[in-house]
Amino acid sequence: MTTIIASLRWSLDVDCPSCEKILDLADSPYADNQDIVVAVFNNNWDALKGYEVTCKFCKHEFKIDEIEY
């Protein structure tokens, strides 16, 4: 039997309320924060409620209210 390597791809997308660009919190510089990764992969969505995000495009600061999937 042949074996293969599986590849996991994930994203946590938010729209900046200021410039309206899409930010992927699974991508750098956000993914460097293990709080996001741990919360997502442990299905602990509430741990990200109130999480502060700074838009890498316009530097606007905002908080996550909830995560839907």
Secondary structure by P-SEA (a helix, b strand, c coil): cbbbbbbbbbbbcccccccccccccccccccccaaaaaaaaaccccccccbbbbcccccbbbbbccccc
